[in-house]
């Protein structure tokens, strides 16, 4: 009986450690409209997705730092990223960035993902843009 109880205890501890590690690495997705509505966590990592706003990509003097805006057509969030951007990163195209929102409202990205073909946009980003456009249309029609 003691061996069974010890086995169950060890199994429970292992399951607890696995679930804790999973929760630590869980990253949620937010649209620029959700960030503007203060639904995104401050100080925690999450993903932002939408379109790279045309005319906002500014490269730093160091050749690695890039500033750009991500929009869902309703709201816009400034993003800063230091690193090498994907070859397919372009203005007016879909993007998903992972990082943290700073107290100044600027999203500090640690990773930037771009579309992989002519018709692709990350599903979360496409859904966020669609929802923002619907919300914008309902405000205009009222």
C-alpha positions in Angstrom: 0.0 0.0 0.0 2.9 2.3 0.8 4.5 1.7 -2.6 1.2 2.5 -4.4 0.7 5.7 -2.4 4.3 6.8 -3.1 3.8 6.0 -6.8 0.6 8.1 -6.9 2.4 10.9 -5.1 5.3 10.9 -7.5 2.9 10.8 -10.5 0.9 13.8 -9.1 4.2 15.7 -8.6 5.3 15.0 -12.1 2.0 16.1 -13.6 2.1 19.3 -11.5 5.5 20.1 -12.8 4.5 19.5 -16.4 1.4 21.6 -16.1 3.4 24.4 -14.5 5.9 24.4 -17.3 3.1 24.4 -19.9 1.4 27.4 -18.3 4.7 29.3 -18.1 5.3 28.9 -21.8 1.7 29.7 -22.9 1.5 32.8 -25.1 -1.8 34.4 -25.9 -2.7 36.4 -29.1 -4.1 40.0 -29.0 -5.2 42.4 -31.7 -4.3 46.1 -31.7 -7.9 46.8 -30.8 -7.7 44.5 -27.8 -4.4 46.1 -26.7 -6.0 49.6 -27.0 -8.9 48.4 -24.8 -6.3 47.3 -22.2 -7.2 43.6 -22.5 -3.5 42.6 -23.0 -1.3 41.8 -20.1 1.4 44.4 -19.0 4.8 42.9 -18.3 3.9 39.4 -19.7 4.8 37.9 -23.1 2.0 37.7 -25.7 1.6 37.9 -29.5 0.2 40.8 -31.5 -1.0 40.3 -35.0 -2.3 42.4 -37.9 -0.9 44.2 -40.9 2.3 46.2 -41.0 1.0 49.7 -41.6 2.3 51.2 -44.8 4.9 54.0 -44.4 5.8 53.2 -40.8 8.8 50.9 -41.1 11.9 52.8 -39.9 15.3 51.1 -39.7 17.8 52.1 -37.0 21.4 53.1 -37.6 22.6 49.9 -36.2 21.0 47.9 -39.1 19.2 45.6 -36.7 16.6 47.8 -34.9 13.3 48.3 -36.8 10.3 50.3 -35.7 6.9 49.8 -37.4 3.2 49.9 -36.6 0.9 46.9 -36.5 -2.8 47.7 -37.3 -6.1 45.8 -37.5 -7.5 48.7 -39.5 -9.2 50.1 -36.4 -6.3 50.6 -33.9 -2.5 50.7 -34.3 0.3 49.6 -32.0 3.9 50.7 -32.4 6.4 47.9 -32.4 10.2 47.9 -32.0 12.3 44.8 -32.9 16.0 44.2 -32.8 17.1 41.4 -34.9 16.9 40.1 -38.5 13.5 40.3 -40.0 12.0 37.5 -42.1 12.6 38.0 -45.8 8.9 38.2 -46.4 8.3 41.0 -44.0 6.8 43.9 -45.9 4.6 47.0 -45.4 0.9 46.2 -46.0 1.3 42.5 -45.3 0.3 40.2 -42.4 2.6 39.9 -39.4 2.6 38.3 -35.9 5.1 39.5 -33.3 5.8 38.0 -29.9 7.1 40.2 -27.0 5.9 42.4 -24.2 4.0 45.7 -24.1 6.0 48.4 -22.3 4.7 51.1 -20.0 5.1 53.6 -22.8 2.6 51.6 -25.0 5.4 50.4 -27.4 5.4 46.6 -28.0 9.0 45.3 -27.7 9.1 42.3 -30.0 11.5 39.4 -29.4 10.3 37.5 -32.5 8.6 38.5 -35.8 6.8 36.1 -38.1 5.7 37.0 -41.6 3.4 35.5 -44.1 4.8 32.6 -46.2 3.0 33.1 -49.5 0.9 35.5 -51.5 -2.5 34.6 -49.9 -1.6 33.7 -46.4 -2.2 35.7 -43.2 -2.0 34.1 -39.8 -5.5 33.0 -38.8 -5.6 35.0 -35.6 -4.4 38.1 -37.4 -7.0 37.7 -40.2 -9.8 37.2 -37.6 -8.7 40.3 -35.6 -8.7 42.4 -38.8 -12.1 41.1 -39.8 -13.6 41.8 -36.3 -12.1 45.4 -36.3 -13.5 46.1 -39.8 -17.0 44.9 -38.6 -16.8 47.1 -35.5 -15.7 50.0 -37.6 -18.6 49.5 -40.1 -21.2 49.3 -37.3 -19.9 52.6 -35.8 -20.1 54.3 -39.2 -23.7 53.0 -39.9 -25.0 54.3 -36.6 
